Amino acid sequence: FDVRRSLFLDSTAHAILCAIRELVANAIRHGHARTVSVDGTLRGNWLSVSVTDNGCGFDVDGHPGPAQGHFGLDGIRDRVKRLGGKLTLVSHPPTGTVATLEIPLPQKGDHE
């Protein structure tokens, strides 16, 4: 996908990159995915980025969290929330997971 870099502050672009990188790493490390794809689109004033894998999937409501030493998904969720967006996880064990970040584009003057 092609989104003009000028639409985002450096800190926003960095947060998006870090979230995508962590989702891809999780798909490989924990999901044992053999295929991972990253797709994105602009929908109105929102950037939508999906990371899809063919890994083993997981229980999105009962996955290990900070209490068990796993901070990745909570960290991603926090990053996206700080940007005014949301993270949606849909997993179908044992056939894979789709993680979608939806982040609002800044309005004119937001980074002036």
Gaussian input, Z-matrix of N, CA and C with variables (Angstrom, degrees):
# hf/3-21g

backbone

0 1
 N
 C     1     B1
 C     2     B2     1     A1
 N     3     B3     2     A2     1     D1
 C     4     B4     3     A3     2     D2
 C     5     B5     4     A4     3     D3
 N     6     B6     5     A5     4     D4
 C     7     B7     6     A6     5     D5
 C     8     B8     7     A7     6     D6
 N     9     B9     8     A8     7     D7
 C    10    B10     9     A9     8     D8
 C    11    B11    10    A10     9     D9
 N    12    B12    11    A11    10    D10
 C    13    B13    12    A12    11    D11
 C    14    B14    13    A13    12    D12
 N    15    B15    14    A14    13    D13
 C    16    B16    15    A15    14    D14
 C    17    B17    16    A16    15    D15
 N    18    B18    17    A17    16    D16
 C    19    B19    18    A18    17    D17
 C    20    B20    19    A19    18    D18
 N    21    B21    20    A20    19    D19
 C    22    B22    21    A21    20    D20
 C    23    B23    22    A22    21    D21
 N    24    B24    23    A23    22    D22
 C    25    B25    24    A24    23    D23
 C    26    B26    25    A25    24    D24
 N    27    B27    26    A26    25    D25
 C    28    B28    27    A27    26    D26
 C    29    B29    28    A28    27    D27
 N    30    B30    29    A29    28    D28
 C    31    B31    30    A30    29    D29
 C    32    B32    31    A31    30    D30
 N    33    B33    32    A32    31    D31
 C    34    B34    33    A33    32    D32
 C    35    B35    34    A34    33    D33
 N    36    B36    35    A35    34    D34
 C    37    B37    36    A36    35    D35
 C    38    B38    37    A37    36    D36
 N    39    B39    38    A38    37    D37
 C    40    B40    39    A39    38    D38
 C    41    B41    40    A40    39    D39
 N    42    B42    41    A41    40    D40
 C    43    B43    42    A42    41    D41
 C    44    B44    43    A43    42    D42
 N    45    B45    44    A44    43    D43
 C    46    B46    45    A45    44    D44
 C    47    B47    46    A46    45    D45
 N    48    B48    47    A47    46    D46
 C    49    B49    48    A48    47    D47
 C    50    B50    49    A49    48    D48
 N    51    B51    50    A50    49    D49
 C    52    B52    51    A51    50    D50
 C    53    B53    52    A52    51    D51
 N    54    B54    53    A53    52    D52
 C    55    B55    54    A54    53    D53
 C    56    B56    55    A55    54    D54
 N    57    B57    56    A56    55    D55
 C    58    B58    57    A57    56    D56
 C    59    B59    58    A58    57    D57
 N    60    B60    59    A59    58    D58
 C    61    B61    60    A60    59    D59
 C    62    B62    61    A61    60    D60
 N    63    B63    62    A62    61    D61
 C    64    B64    63    A63    62    D62
 C    65    B65    64    A64    63    D63
 N    66    B66    65    A65    64    D64
 C    67    B67    66    A66    65    D65
 C    68    B68    67    A67    66    D66
 N    69    B69    68    A68    67    D67
 C    70    B70    69    A69    68    D68
 C    71    B71    70    A70    69    D69
 N    72    B72    71    A71    70    D70
 C    73    B73    72    A72    71    D71
 C    74    B74    73    A73    72    D72
 N    75    B75    74    A74    73    D73
 C    76    B76    75    A75    74    D74
 C    77    B77    76    A76    75    D75
 N    78    B78    77    A77    76    D76
 C    79    B79    78    A78    77    D77
 C    80    B80    79    A79    78    D78
 N    81    B81    80    A80    79    D79
 C    82    B82    81    A81    80    D80
 C    83    B83    82    A82    81    D81
 N    84    B84    83    A83    82    D82
 C    85    B85    84    A84    83    D83
 C    86    B86    85    A85    84    D84
 N    87    B87    86    A86    85    D85
 C    88    B88    87    A87    86    D86
 C    89    B89    88    A88    87    D87
 N    90    B90    89    A89    88    D88
 C    91    B91    90    A90    89    D89
 C    92    B92    91    A91    90    D90
 N    93    B93    92    A92    91    D91
 C    94    B94    93    A93    92    D92
 C    95    B95    94    A94    93    D93
 N    96    B96    95    A95    94    D94
 C    97    B97    96    A96    95    D95
 C    98    B98    97    A97    96    D96
 N    99    B99    98    A98    97    D97
 C   100   B100    99    A99    98    D98
 C   101   B101   100   A100    99    D99
 N   102   B102   101   A101   100   D100
 C   103   B103   102   A102   101   D101
 C   104   B104   103   A103   102   D102
 N   105   B105   104   A104   103   D103
 C   106   B106   105   A105   104   D104
 C   107   B107   106   A106   105   D105
 N   108   B108   107   A107   106   D106
 C   109   B109   108   A108   107   D107
 C   110   B110   109   A109   108   D108
 N   111   B111   110   A110   109   D109
 C   112   B112   111   A111   110   D110
 C   113   B113   112   A112   111   D111
 N   114   B114   113   A113   112   D112
 C   115   B115   114   A114   113   D113
 C   116   B116   115   A115   114   D114
 N   117   B117   116   A116   115   D115
 C   118   B118   117   A117   116   D116
 C   119   B119   118   A118   117   D117
 N   120   B120   119   A119   118   D118
 C   121   B121   120   A120   119   D119
 C   122   B122   121   A121   120   D120
 N   123   B123   122   A122   121   D121
 C   124   B124   123   A123   122   D122
 C   125   B125   124   A124   123   D123
 N   126   B126   125   A125   124   D124
 C   127   B127   126   A126   125   D125
 C   128   B128   127   A127   126   D126
 N   129   B129   128   A128   127   D127
 C   130   B130   129   A129   128   D128
 C   131   B131   130   A130   129   D129
 N   132   B132   131   A131   130   D130
 C   133   B133   132   A132   131   D131
 C   134   B134   133   A133   132   D132
 N   135   B135   134   A134   133   D133
 C   136   B136   135   A135   134   D134
 C   137   B137   136   A136   135   D135
 N   138   B138   137   A137   136   D136
 C   139   B139   138   A138   137   D137
 C   140   B140   139   A139   138   D138
 N   141   B141   140   A140   139   D139
 C   142   B142   141   A141   140   D140
 C   143   B143   142   A142   141   D141
 N   144   B144   143   A143   142   D142
 C   145   B145   144   A144   143   D143
 C   146   B146   145   A145   144   D144
 N   147   B147   146   A146   145   D145
 C   148   B148   147   A147   146   D146
 C   149   B149   148   A148   147   D147
 N   150   B150   149   A149   148   D148
 C   151   B151   150   A150   149   D149
 C   152   B152   151   A151   150   D150
 N   153   B153   152   A152   151   D151
 C   154   B154   153   A153   152   D152
 C   155   B155   154   A154   153   D153
 N   156   B156   155   A155   154   D154
 C   157   B157   156   A156   155   D155
 C   158   B158   157   A157   156   D156
 N   159   B159   158   A158   157   D157
 C   160   B160   159   A159   158   D158
 C   161   B161   160   A160   159   D159
 N   162   B162   161   A161   160   D160
 C   163   B163   162   A162   161   D161
 C   164   B164   163   A163   162   D162
 N   165   B165   164   A164   163   D163
 C   166   B166   165   A165   164   D164
 C   167   B167   166   A166   165   D165
 N   168   B168   167   A167   166   D166
 C   169   B169   168   A168   167   D167
 C   170   B170   169   A169   168   D168
 N   171   B171   170   A170   169   D169
 C   172   B172   171   A171   170   D170
 C   173   B173   172   A172   171   D171
 N   174   B174   173   A173   172   D172
 C   175   B175   174   A174   173   D173
 C   176   B176   175   A175   174   D174
 N   177   B177   176   A176   175   D175
 C   178   B178   177   A177   176   D176
 C   179   B179   178   A178   177   D177
 N   180   B180   179   A179   178   D178
 C   181   B181   180   A180   179   D179
 C   182   B182   181   A181   180   D180
 N   183   B183   182   A182   181   D181
 C   184   B184   183   A183   182   D182
 C   185   B185   184   A184   183   D183
 N   186   B186   185   A185   184   D184
 C   187   B187   186   A186   185   D185
 C   188   B188   187   A187   186   D186
 N   189   B189   188   A188   187   D187
 C   190   B190   189   A189   188   D188
 C   191   B191   190   A190   189   D189
 N   192   B192   191   A191   190   D190
 C   193   B193   192   A192   191   D191
 C   194   B194   193   A193   192   D192
 N   195   B195   194   A194   193   D193
 C   196   B196   195   A195   194   D194
 C   197   B197   196   A196   195   D195
 N   198   B198   197   A197   196   D196
 C   199   B199   198   A198   197   D197
 C   200   B200   199   A199   198   D198
 N   201   B201   200   A200   199   D199
 C   202   B202   201   A201   200   D200
 C   203   B203   202   A202   201   D201
 N   204   B204   203   A203   202   D202
 C   205   B205   204   A204   203   D203
 C   206   B206   205   A205   204   D204
 N   207   B207   206   A206   205   D205
 C   208   B208   207   A207   206   D206
 C   209   B209   208   A208   207   D207
 N   210   B210   209   A209   208   D208
 C   211   B211   210   A210   209   D209
 C   212   B212   211   A211   210   D210
 N   213   B213   212   A212   211   D211
 C   214   B214   213   A213   212   D212
 C   215   B215   214   A214   213   D213
 N   216   B216   215   A215   214   D214
 C   217   B217   216   A216   215   D215
 C   218   B218   217   A217   216   D216
 N   219   B219   218   A218   217   D217
 C   220   B220   219   A219   218   D218
 C   221   B221   220   A220   219   D219
 N   222   B222   221   A221   220   D220
 C   223   B223   222   A222   221   D221
 C   224   B224   223   A223   222   D222
 N   225   B225   224   A224   223   D223
 C   226   B226   225   A225   224   D224
 C   227   B227   226   A226   225   D225
 N   228   B228   227   A227   226   D226
 C   229   B229   228   A228   227   D227
 C   230   B230   229   A229   228   D228
 N   231   B231   230   A230   229   D229
 C   232   B232   231   A231   230   D230
 C   233   B233   232   A232   231   D231
 N   234   B234   233   A233   232   D232
 C   235   B235   234   A234   233   D233
 C   236   B236   235   A235   234   D234
 N   237   B237   236   A236   235   D235
 C   238   B238   237   A237   236   D236
 C   239   B239   238   A238   237   D237
 N   240   B240   239   A239   238   D238
 C   241   B241   240   A240   239   D239
 C   242   B242   241   A241   240   D240
 N   243   B243   242   A242   241   D241
 C   244   B244   243   A243   242   D242
 C   245   B245   244   A244   243   D243
 N   246   B246   245   A245   244   D244
 C   247   B247   246   A246   245   D245
 C   248   B248   247   A247   246   D246
 N   249   B249   248   A248   247   D247
 C   250   B250   249   A249   248   D248
 C   251   B251   250   A250   249   D249
 N   252   B252   251   A251   250   D250
 C   253   B253   252   A252   251   D251
 C   254   B254   253   A253   252   D252
 N   255   B255   254   A254   253   D253
 C   256   B256   255   A255   254   D254
 C   257   B257   256   A256   255   D255
 N   258   B258   257   A257   256   D256
 C   259   B259   258   A258   257   D257
 C   260   B260   259   A259   258   D258
 N   261   B261   260   A260   259   D259
 C   262   B262   261   A261   260   D260
 C   263   B263   262   A262   261   D261
 N   264   B264   263   A263   262   D262
 C   265   B265   264   A264   263   D263
 C   266   B266   265   A265   264   D264
 N   267   B267   266   A266   265   D265
 C   268   B268   267   A267   266   D266
 C   269   B269   268   A268   267   D267
 N   270   B270   269   A269   268   D268
 C   271   B271   270   A270   269   D269
 C   272   B272   271   A271   270   D270
 N   273   B273   272   A272   271   D271
 C   274   B274   273   A273   272   D272
 C   275   B275   274   A274   273   D273
 N   276   B276   275   A275   274   D274
 C   277   B277   276   A276   275   D275
 C   278   B278   277   A277   276   D276
 N   279   B279   278   A278   277   D277
 C   280   B280   279   A279   278   D278
 C   281   B281   280   A280   279   D279
 N   282   B282   281   A281   280   D280
 C   283   B283   282   A282   281   D281
 C   284   B284   283   A283   282   D282
 N   285   B285   284   A284   283   D283
 C   286   B286   285   A285   284   D284
 C   287   B287   286   A286   285   D285
 N   288   B288   287   A287   286   D286
 C   289   B289   288   A288   287   D287
 C   290   B290   289   A289   288   D288
 N   291   B291   290   A290   289   D289
 C   292   B292   291   A291   290   D290
 C   293   B293   292   A292   291   D291
 N   294   B294   293   A293   292   D292
 C   295   B295   294   A294   293   D293
 C   296   B296   295   A295   294   D294
 N   297   B297   296   A296   295   D295
 C   298   B298   297   A297   296   D296
 C   299   B299   298   A298   297   D297
 N   300   B300   299   A299   298   D298
 C   301   B301   300   A300   299   D299
 C   302   B302   301   A301   300   D300
 N   303   B303   302   A302   301   D301
 C   304   B304   303   A303   302   D302
 C   305   B305   304   A304   303   D303
 N   306   B306   305   A305   304   D304
 C   307   B307   306   A306   305   D305
 C   308   B308   307   A307   306   D306
 N   309   B309   308   A308   307   D307
 C   310   B310   309   A309   308   D308
 C   311   B311   310   A310   309   D309
 N   312   B312   311   A311   310   D310
 C   313   B313   312   A312   311   D311
 C   314   B314   313   A313   312   D312
 N   315   B315   314   A314   313   D313
 C   316   B316   315   A315   314   D314
 C   317   B317   316   A316   315   D315
 N   318   B318   317   A317   316   D316
 C   319   B319   318   A318   317   D317
 C   320   B320   319   A319   318   D318
 N   321   B321   320   A320   319   D319
 C   322   B322   321   A321   320   D320
 C   323   B323   322   A322   321   D321
 N   324   B324   323   A323   322   D322
 C   325   B325   324   A324   323   D323
 C   326   B326   325   A325   324   D324
 N   327   B327   326   A326   325   D325
 C   328   B328   327   A327   326   D326
 C   329   B329   328   A328   327   D327
 N   330   B330   329   A329   328   D328
 C   331   B331   330   A330   329   D329
 C   332   B332   331   A331   330   D330
 N   333   B333   332   A332   331   D331
 C   334   B334   333   A333   332   D332
 C   335   B335   334   A334   333   D333

   B1=1.4323
   B2=1.5078
   B3=1.2934
   B4=1.4524
   B5=1.5185
   B6=1.3109
   B7=1.4547
   B8=1.5171
   B9=1.3135
   B10=1.4641
   B11=1.5175
   B12=1.2938
   B13=1.4677
   B14=1.5204
   B15=1.3180
   B16=1.4669
   B17=1.5277
   B18=1.3251
   B19=1.4640
   B20=1.5295
   B21=1.3366
   B22=1.4587
   B23=1.5158
   B24=1.3154
   B25=1.4547
   B26=1.5235
   B27=1.3175
   B28=1.4620
   B29=1.5219
   B30=1.3271
   B31=1.4639
   B32=1.5296
   B33=1.3185
   B34=1.4637
   B35=1.5257
   B36=1.3293
   B37=1.4654
   B38=1.5283
   B39=1.3290
   B40=1.4639
   B41=1.5270
   B42=1.3289
   B43=1.4641
   B44=1.5254
   B45=1.3293
   B46=1.4702
   B47=1.5171
   B48=1.3213
   B49=1.4656
   B50=1.5219
   B51=1.3244
   B52=1.4697
   B53=1.5270
   B54=1.3232
   B55=1.4665
   B56=1.5307
   B57=1.3247
   B58=1.4709
   B59=1.5272
   B60=1.3139
   B61=1.4692
   B62=1.5305
   B63=1.3318
   B64=1.4612
   B65=1.5325
   B66=1.3255
   B67=1.4671
   B68=1.5267
   B69=1.3234
   B70=1.4667
   B71=1.5283
   B72=1.3184
   B73=1.4712
   B74=1.5255
   B75=1.3357
   B76=1.4626
   B77=1.5188
   B78=1.3291
   B79=1.4712
   B80=1.5254
   B81=1.3147
   B82=1.4721
   B83=1.5233
   B84=1.3290
   B85=1.4680
   B86=1.5275
   B87=1.3121
   B88=1.4610
   B89=1.5282
   B90=1.3332
   B91=1.4564
   B92=1.5144
   B93=1.3467
   B94=1.4632
   B95=1.5263
   B96=1.3368
   B97=1.4577
   B98=1.5239
   B99=1.3119
   B100=1.4622
   B101=1.5197
   B102=1.3234
   B103=1.4562
   B104=1.5230
   B105=1.3281
   B106=1.4555
   B107=1.5257
   B108=1.3223
   B109=1.4633
   B110=1.5219
   B111=1.3245
   B112=1.4552
   B113=1.5233
   B114=1.3195
   B115=1.4570
   B116=1.5152
   B117=1.3021
   B118=1.4504
   B119=1.5106
   B120=1.3085
   B121=1.4565
   B122=1.5212
   B123=1.3003
   B124=1.4557
   B125=1.5127
   B126=1.3182
   B127=1.4617
   B128=1.5137
   B129=1.3175
   B130=1.4592
   B131=1.5122
   B132=1.3173
   B133=1.4648
   B134=1.5146
   B135=1.3279
   B136=1.4619
   B137=1.5225
   B138=1.3322
   B139=1.4501
   B140=1.5271
   B141=1.3140
   B142=1.4550
   B143=1.5210
   B144=1.3327
   B145=1.4640
   B146=1.5183
   B147=1.3380
   B148=1.4662
   B149=1.5156
   B150=1.3313
   B151=1.4577
   B152=1.5283
   B153=1.3311
   B154=1.4593
   B155=1.5147
   B156=1.3359
   B157=1.4644
   B158=1.5260
   B159=1.3182
   B160=1.4732
   B161=1.5245
   B162=1.3227
   B163=1.4614
   B164=1.5158
   B165=1.3161
   B166=1.4686
   B167=1.5225
   B168=1.3256
   B169=1.4543
   B170=1.5154
   B171=1.3344
   B172=1.4607
   B173=1.5204
   B174=1.3029
   B175=1.4590
   B176=1.5290
   B177=1.3310
   B178=1.4609
   B179=1.5279
   B180=1.3285
   B181=1.4594
   B182=1.5239
   B183=1.3268
   B184=1.4621
   B185=1.5150
   B186=1.3352
   B187=1.4682
   B188=1.5226
   B189=1.3338
   B190=1.4685
   B191=1.5290
   B192=1.3134
   B193=1.4568
   B194=1.5110
   B195=1.3245
   B196=1.4637
   B197=1.5234
   B198=1.3156
   B199=1.4669
   B200=1.5258
   B201=1.3478
   B202=1.4580
   B203=1.5359
   B204=1.3404
   B205=1.4613
   B206=1.5204
   B207=1.3306
   B208=1.4688
   B209=1.5281
   B210=1.3391
   B211=1.4614
   B212=1.5220
   B213=1.3180
   B214=1.4632
   B215=1.5085
   B216=1.3209
   B217=1.4641
   B218=1.5235
   B219=1.3230
   B220=1.4669
   B221=1.5265
   B222=1.3180
   B223=1.4600
   B224=1.5184
   B225=1.3243
   B226=1.4652
   B227=1.5248
   B228=1.3193
   B229=1.4678
   B230=1.5344
   B231=1.3347
   B232=1.4640
   B233=1.5236
   B234=1.3472
   B235=1.4705
   B236=1.5256
   B237=1.3166
   B238=1.4633
   B239=1.5288
   B240=1.3192
   B241=1.4659
   B242=1.5275
   B243=1.3401
   B244=1.4727
   B245=1.5236
   B246=1.3298
   B247=1.4632
   B248=1.5280
   B249=1.3306
   B250=1.4525
   B251=1.5158
   B252=1.3351
   B253=1.4589
   B254=1.5098
   B255=1.3316
   B256=1.4604
   B257=1.5234
   B258=1.3192
   B259=1.4648
   B260=1.5194
   B261=1.3309
   B262=1.4548
   B263=1.5204
   B264=1.3257
   B265=1.4616
   B266=1.5197
   B267=1.3266
   B268=1.4606
   B269=1.5221
   B270=1.3266
   B271=1.4568
   B272=1.5216
   B273=1.3131
   B274=1.4645
   B275=1.5303
   B276=1.3414
   B277=1.4604
   B278=1.5225
   B279=1.2649
   B280=1.4693
   B281=1.5233
   B282=1.3392
   B283=1.4631
   B284=1.5222
   B285=1.3101
   B286=1.4510
   B287=1.5095
   B288=1.3330
   B289=1.4535
   B290=1.5188
   B291=1.3300
   B292=1.4615
   B293=1.5214
   B294=1.3201
   B295=1.4620
   B296=1.5162
   B297=1.3307
   B298=1.4625
   B299=1.5193
   B300=1.3297
   B301=1.4584
   B302=1.5160
   B303=1.3077
   B304=1.4588
   B305=1.5195
   B306=1.3376
   B307=1.4632
   B308=1.5225
   B309=1.3348
   B310=1.4646
   B311=1.5213
   B312=1.3217
   B313=1.4520
   B314=1.5283
   B315=1.3161
   B316=1.4535
   B317=1.5324
   B318=1.3132
   B319=1.4594
   B320=1.5290
   B321=1.3120
   B322=1.4669
   B323=1.5326
   B324=1.3343
   B325=1.4558
   B326=1.5249
   B327=1.3412
   B328=1.4639
   B329=1.5253
   B330=1.3259
   B331=1.4579
   B332=1.5252
   B333=1.2837
   B334=1.4646
   B335=1.5198
   A1=109.31
   A2=115.98
   A3=121.03
   A4=109.43
   A5=115.51
   A6=121.99
   A7=106.90
   A8=116.07
   A9=118.79
   A10=110.62
   A11=115.75
   A12=122.35
   A13=111.24
   A14=116.90
   A15=121.00
   A16=112.63
   A17=117.91
   A18=120.89
   A19=112.83
   A20=117.30
   A21=120.73
   A22=112.07
   A23=114.91
   A24=120.85
   A25=108.66
   A26=117.55
   A27=120.85
   A28=111.27
   A29=116.42
   A30=119.66
   A31=111.58
   A32=117.91
   A33=121.72
   A34=110.37
   A35=116.56
   A36=120.50
   A37=110.46
   A38=116.81
   A39=121.00
   A40=110.82
   A41=117.68
   A42=121.43
   A43=110.99
   A44=117.26
   A45=121.05
   A46=110.00
   A47=117.11
   A48=121.09
   A49=111.25
   A50=117.47
   A51=120.73
   A52=111.46
   A53=117.09
   A54=120.56
   A55=110.51
   A56=117.10
   A57=120.72
   A58=110.28
   A59=116.38
   A60=120.85
   A61=110.65
   A62=117.60
   A63=121.06
   A64=111.42
   A65=117.26
   A66=119.99
   A67=111.49
   A68=117.09
   A69=120.39
   A70=110.22
   A71=117.23
   A72=120.85
   A73=110.85
   A74=117.72
   A75=120.99
   A76=111.61
   A77=116.42
   A78=120.36
   A79=110.79
   A80=115.56
   A81=119.93
   A82=110.98
   A83=116.85
   A84=121.82
   A85=112.80
   A86=116.82
   A87=120.13
   A88=113.17
   A89=116.29
   A90=119.90
   A91=113.83
   A92=116.57
   A93=121.78
   A94=111.38
   A95=115.79
   A96=121.39
   A97=110.51
   A98=114.15
   A99=120.44
   A100=110.37
   A101=116.54
   A102=122.09
   A103=109.08
   A104=115.85
   A105=122.40
   A106=107.15
   A107=116.80
   A108=119.57
   A109=109.63
   A110=114.59
   A111=121.99
   A112=106.40
   A113=115.75
   A114=121.66
   A115=108.73
   A116=115.90
   A117=119.03
   A118=112.19
   A119=114.23
   A120=120.31
   A121=109.39
   A122=114.87
   A123=120.98
   A124=107.22
   A125=115.44
   A126=121.97
   A127=107.25
   A128=115.11
   A129=118.73
   A130=109.19
   A131=117.21
   A132=122.69
   A133=112.61
   A134=116.96
   A135=120.86
   A136=110.17
   A137=115.17
   A138=122.37
   A139=107.09
   A140=116.85
   A141=121.80
   A142=108.05
   A143=116.26
   A144=122.33
   A145=108.00
   A146=116.03
   A147=121.06
   A148=110.23
   A149=115.07
   A150=122.46
   A151=105.63
   A152=115.87
   A153=122.38
   A154=109.18
   A155=116.30
   A156=119.26
   A157=110.44
   A158=114.45
   A159=120.98
   A160=110.92
   A161=116.09
   A162=121.14
   A163=113.07
   A164=114.50
   A165=120.67
   A166=113.65
   A167=118.24
   A168=120.78
   A169=111.30
   A170=115.60
   A171=120.65
   A172=109.52
   A173=115.69
   A174=122.53
   A175=107.88
   A176=117.80
   A177=120.25
   A178=112.72
   A179=117.66
   A180=120.16
   A181=112.51
   A182=117.67
   A183=120.69
   A184=114.13
   A185=116.93
   A186=119.28
   A187=110.76
   A188=117.19
   A189=120.28
   A190=110.43
   A191=115.73
   A192=121.38
   A193=111.47
   A194=117.00
   A195=120.58
   A196=114.07
   A197=118.02
   A198=120.33
   A199=111.78
   A200=116.32
   A201=121.01
   A202=111.42
   A203=116.55
   A204=120.32
   A205=114.44
   A206=118.05
   A207=122.24
   A208=108.65
   A209=116.00
   A210=120.83
   A211=113.20
   A212=118.41
   A213=122.68
   A214=115.47
   A215=117.63
   A216=120.10
   A217=112.12
   A218=117.32
   A219=119.76
   A220=110.30
   A221=116.96
   A222=121.10
   A223=111.92
   A224=116.49
   A225=120.54
   A226=109.78
   A227=115.78
   A228=120.38
   A229=110.53
   A230=117.47
   A231=121.32
   A232=111.66
   A233=117.36
   A234=121.00
   A235=110.87
   A236=115.03
   A237=120.42
   A238=110.37
   A239=116.96
   A240=120.80
   A241=110.91
   A242=117.14
   A243=120.71
   A244=111.62
   A245=116.75
   A246=121.36
   A247=111.91
   A248=116.44
   A249=120.52
   A250=113.58
   A251=116.07
   A252=120.33
   A253=113.33
   A254=114.34
   A255=119.34
   A256=110.15
   A257=114.65
   A258=123.53
   A259=107.49
   A260=116.38
   A261=121.78
   A262=108.34
   A263=116.66
   A264=122.44
   A265=109.38
   A266=115.72
   A267=121.93
   A268=106.31
   A269=116.04
   A270=120.11
   A271=109.54
   A272=114.10
   A273=121.16
   A274=109.05
   A275=116.43
   A276=118.15
   A277=110.01
   A278=121.14
   A279=128.14
   A280=113.34
   A281=118.91
   A282=119.36
   A283=115.68
   A284=119.68
   A285=118.75
   A286=115.10
   A287=113.52
   A288=122.19
   A289=109.75
   A290=115.51
   A291=122.38
   A292=107.05
   A293=115.68
   A294=122.15
   A295=107.13
   A296=116.69
   A297=120.75
   A298=110.57
   A299=114.84
   A300=122.45
   A301=107.34
   A302=116.81
   A303=120.81
   A304=107.48
   A305=115.16
   A306=121.22
   A307=108.68
   A308=117.06
   A309=118.84
   A310=111.13
   A311=115.54
   A312=120.22
   A313=108.34
   A314=116.89
   A315=118.24
   A316=110.04
   A317=115.86
   A318=120.48
   A319=108.97
   A320=116.10
   A321=120.70
   A322=108.98
   A323=114.72
   A324=120.24
   A325=113.73
   A326=118.33
   A327=120.64
   A328=111.98
   A329=117.82
   A330=116.89
   A331=111.43
   A332=115.26
   A333=120.43
   A334=109.20
   D1=158.38
   D2=-175.37
   D3=-127.84
   D4=111.42
   D5=177.78
   D6=-125.17
   D7=130.27
   D8=-179.59
   D9=-60.03
   D10=126.00
   D11=179.41
   D12=-60.09
   D13=-29.62
   D14=-177.85
   D15=-65.78
   D16=-11.09
   D17=178.77
   D18=-74.58
   D19=-13.51
   D20=-173.66
   D21=-126.44
   D22=146.75
   D23=168.67
   D24=-67.43
   D25=158.80
   D26=176.23
   D27=-56.09
   D28=-41.81
   D29=-177.93
   D30=-65.24
   D31=-34.88
   D32=178.09
   D33=-69.55
   D34=-46.46
   D35=178.35
   D36=-59.91
   D37=-41.04
   D38=179.29
   D39=-64.32
   D40=-43.38
   D41=179.39
   D42=-62.26
   D43=-41.68
   D44=178.38
   D45=-63.99
   D46=-45.93
   D47=179.04
   D48=-60.34
   D49=-44.34
   D50=179.62
   D51=-62.99
   D52=-40.22
   D53=179.33
   D54=-64.56
   D55=-45.59
   D56=179.25
   D57=-62.41
   D58=-44.81
   D59=-179.41
   D60=-59.55
   D61=-43.51
   D62=179.96
   D63=-66.62
   D64=-39.92
   D65=178.41
   D66=-64.05
   D67=-41.48
   D68=177.77
   D69=-65.66
   D70=-43.93
   D71=178.42
   D72=-60.98
   D73=-42.76
   D74=178.23
   D75=-61.90
   D76=-41.56
   D77=-179.71
   D78=-59.54
   D79=-40.42
   D80=-178.59
   D81=-79.01
   D82=-49.72
   D83=-174.29
   D84=-69.21
   D85=-48.73
   D86=-174.52
   D87=-98.33
   D88=-34.30
   D89=-177.65
   D90=-90.08
   D91=-10.26
   D92=-178.74
   D93=54.54
   D94=36.33
   D95=-179.11
   D96=-67.65
   D97=143.71
   D98=174.38
   D99=-100.06
   D100=-21.62
   D101=178.74
   D102=-133.66
   D103=132.21
   D104=176.61
   D105=-134.14
   D106=132.78
   D107=175.68
   D108=-125.90
   D109=146.07
   D110=177.70
   D111=-119.80
   D112=122.12
   D113=-179.33
   D114=-129.10
   D115=148.66
   D116=178.63
   D117=-146.21
   D118=159.10
   D119=179.43
   D120=-155.94
   D121=158.11
   D122=170.61
   D123=-100.32
   D124=128.92
   D125=176.72
   D126=-124.50
   D127=99.26
   D128=-175.21
   D129=63.58
   D130=-122.96
   D131=178.96
   D132=-99.19
   D133=24.60
   D134=-178.46
   D135=-124.23
   D136=139.01
   D137=170.09
   D138=-94.48
   D139=127.80
   D140=177.35
   D141=-118.67
   D142=124.24
   D143=178.80
   D144=-124.60
   D145=126.61
   D146=178.49
   D147=-116.21
   D148=135.73
   D149=173.17
   D150=-113.96
   D151=116.25
   D152=-175.63
   D153=-116.56
   D154=135.20
   D155=178.85
   D156=-134.82
   D157=163.65
   D158=177.71
   D159=-107.93
   D160=31.39
   D161=-178.98
   D162=-77.05
   D163=-165.28
   D164=-174.28
   D165=-78.01
   D166=-11.96
   D167=-178.86
   D168=75.14
   D169=176.77
   D170=-179.41
   D171=-162.13
   D172=167.77
   D173=177.19
   D174=-81.14
   D175=106.21
   D176=-174.40
   D177=-66.86
   D178=-22.34
   D179=178.84
   D180=-92.71
   D181=-20.95
   D182=-175.49
   D183=-120.67
   D184=21.35
   D185=-178.60
   D186=-71.80
   D187=155.64
   D188=177.27
   D189=-61.01
   D190=141.82
   D191=-179.63
   D192=-126.56
   D193=-158.29
   D194=-177.71
   D195=-56.20
   D196=-33.86
   D197=179.65
   D198=-62.52
   D199=-25.48
   D200=179.07
   D201=-103.21
   D202=10.31
   D203=177.74
   D204=86.14
   D205=15.72
   D206=179.67
   D207=-112.17
   D208=115.04
   D209=-173.97
   D210=-114.16
   D211=-6.24
   D212=-172.22
   D213=-57.72
   D214=-57.57
   D215=-177.21
   D216=-66.69
   D217=-38.46
   D218=177.11
   D219=-64.73
   D220=-39.03
   D221=177.36
   D222=-63.84
   D223=-42.40
   D224=177.47
   D225=-63.33
   D226=-47.72
   D227=-179.51
   D228=-58.45
   D229=-42.12
   D230=178.81
   D231=-64.49
   D232=-43.74
   D233=178.71
   D234=-58.93
   D235=-48.13
   D236=-176.83
   D237=-66.43
   D238=-39.86
   D239=179.13
   D240=-62.81
   D241=-40.64
   D242=178.13
   D243=-61.64
   D244=-24.92
   D245=178.06
   D246=-88.52
   D247=1.89
   D248=-179.56
   D249=84.34
   D250=13.54
   D251=-176.41
   D252=-110.09
   D253=-165.62
   D254=179.04
   D255=-144.45
   D256=156.12
   D257=176.25
   D258=-113.89
   D259=128.79
   D260=176.64
   D261=-118.66
   D262=131.31
   D263=178.62
   D264=-117.36
   D265=129.17
   D266=174.56
   D267=-129.54
   D268=120.06
   D269=-177.38
   D270=-129.43
   D271=140.04
   D272=179.81
   D273=-127.75
   D274=79.79
   D275=178.08
   D276=-57.22
   D277=135.89
   D278=2.87
   D279=-101.50
   D280=27.41
   D281=-170.88
   D282=-106.09
   D283=1.61
   D284=174.14
   D285=129.96
   D286=-178.27
   D287=-173.41
   D288=-140.63
   D289=146.89
   D290=170.92
   D291=-123.77
   D292=121.36
   D293=175.23
   D294=-111.34
   D295=127.68
   D296=-178.07
   D297=-123.52
   D298=126.24
   D299=174.15
   D300=-100.00
   D301=131.60
   D302=173.73
   D303=-123.71
   D304=120.58
   D305=-172.70
   D306=-130.77
   D307=129.68
   D308=179.27
   D309=-71.04
   D310=142.47
   D311=173.82
   D312=-76.23
   D313=145.56
   D314=178.34
   D315=-65.40
   D316=145.16
   D317=176.52
   D318=-82.57
   D319=159.06
   D320=-179.44
   D321=-51.55
   D322=128.60
   D323=179.24
   D324=92.43
   D325=-8.39
   D326=-178.37
   D327=-64.56
   D328=-31.39
   D329=179.30
   D330=-121.83
   D331=35.63
   D332=173.58
   D333=-96.51

